Amino acid sequence: MLTRSLIAVVLVILVGYGALEAAPLLAGPDLVLTTPLEGSTARDGMVEVTGVATRVNSLSLNGAPLLIDEAGNFSRLIVLPRGSAILTLTASDRFGRSITKETSVYVP
């Protein structure tokens, strides 16, 4: 009886540990855009796009690749023409899952 209980406890621990380790793989990519904020105005036409991308294999801004550091941080300074612009960030993981974030910026 004690042996069966011990085996059951060990199995529960192993399954729980496996679930914790597999959770990030099952969650897919995550993308947080820090700047620019939605609807913000760039007076001089220069916008710094920053944020954090986790569990990603590739990241792009309007189709152009962005570099990510080991912590998942990214930053790029871009120049926009006058008028409204929509910035599209797309992050993909190694399993082909992707997430897209869009924000609009106005340059007077």
C-alpha positions as CSV (number, residue, x, y, z in Angstrom):
1,M,0.0,0.0,0.0
2,L,2.8,2.4,0.9
3,T,4.7,1.6,-2.3
4,R,1.6,2.3,-4.5
5,S,1.1,5.6,-2.7
6,L,4.7,6.6,-3.2
7,I,4.6,5.7,-6.9
8,A,1.4,7.7,-7.3
9,V,3.0,10.8,-5.7
10,V,6.1,10.5,-7.8
11,L,4.0,10.2,-11.0
12,V,1.9,13.3,-10.0
13,I,5.2,15.2,-9.4
14,L,6.6,14.1,-12.8
15,V,3.4,15.0,-14.7
16,G,3.2,18.4,-13.0
17,Y,6.8,19.1,-13.8
18,G,6.3,18.1,-17.4
19,A,3.3,20.4,-17.7
20,L,5.2,23.3,-16.2
21,E,8.1,22.8,-18.7
22,A,5.7,22.4,-21.7
23,A,3.5,25.4,-20.9
24,P,5.8,28.0,-22.7
25,L,5.9,25.7,-25.8
26,L,2.1,25.4,-25.9
27,A,1.6,29.2,-25.3
28,G,3.1,30.4,-28.6
29,P,4.8,33.7,-29.2
30,D,4.1,36.8,-27.1
31,L,4.6,40.4,-28.2
32,V,4.4,43.5,-26.1
33,L,4.7,46.9,-27.9
34,T,6.0,49.5,-25.4
35,T,6.3,52.5,-27.8
36,P,4.8,54.1,-29.8
37,L,1.4,54.2,-28.1
38,E,-1.7,53.9,-30.3
39,G,-2.6,57.2,-32.0
40,S,0.5,59.0,-30.8
41,T,2.0,61.9,-32.7
42,A,5.6,62.1,-33.9
43,R,6.3,65.8,-34.3
44,D,9.7,65.4,-36.0
45,G,8.7,62.3,-38.0
46,M,11.1,60.0,-36.0
47,V,9.5,57.2,-34.0
48,E,11.3,54.7,-31.8
49,V,9.6,51.3,-31.8
50,T,10.4,49.3,-28.7
51,G,9.0,46.3,-26.9
52,V,9.5,42.8,-25.8
53,A,9.0,39.6,-27.8
54,T,9.2,36.2,-26.0
55,R,9.2,32.7,-27.3
56,V,9.8,34.0,-30.8
57,N,12.0,32.8,-33.7
58,S,11.6,35.8,-35.9
59,L,10.2,39.4,-35.6
60,S,9.4,41.9,-38.3
61,L,8.3,45.5,-38.5
62,N,6.3,46.2,-41.7
63,G,7.9,43.2,-43.2
64,A,11.5,44.1,-42.4
65,P,13.3,41.9,-39.8
66,L,14.0,43.2,-36.3
67,L,16.8,42.0,-34.1
68,I,16.0,40.7,-30.6
69,D,18.4,40.5,-27.7
70,E,18.6,37.5,-25.3
71,A,15.9,38.9,-23.1
72,G,13.6,39.5,-26.0
73,N,13.9,43.3,-26.1
74,F,13.8,45.1,-29.4
75,S,14.2,48.7,-30.6
76,R,14.3,50.4,-33.9
77,L,14.3,54.1,-34.8
78,I,12.3,54.8,-38.0
79,V,11.5,57.9,-40.0
80,L,7.9,58.3,-41.1
81,P,6.5,60.6,-43.8
82,R,3.8,63.2,-43.1
83,G,0.4,61.8,-42.4
84,S,-0.8,58.7,-40.8
85,A,1.2,55.5,-40.7
86,I,0.2,52.0,-39.4
87,L,3.1,50.0,-37.9
88,T,2.7,46.3,-38.1
89,L,4.8,44.0,-35.9
90,T,4.7,40.2,-36.5
91,A,6.4,37.7,-34.3
92,S,6.6,34.0,-35.2
93,D,7.8,31.0,-33.2
94,R,9.7,27.9,-34.4
95,F,6.4,26.0,-34.8
96,G,5.0,28.5,-37.3
97,R,2.5,30.2,-34.9
98,S,2.5,34.0,-35.2
99,I,1.0,37.0,-33.5
100,T,0.6,40.5,-35.0
101,K,0.3,43.9,-33.3
102,E,-0.6,47.1,-35.1
103,T,-0.4,50.7,-33.9
104,S,-1.0,54.0,-35.8
105,V,1.2,57.0,-35.6
106,Y,0.5,60.5,-37.0
107,V,3.1,62.9,-38.3
108,P,1.9,66.5,-38.7
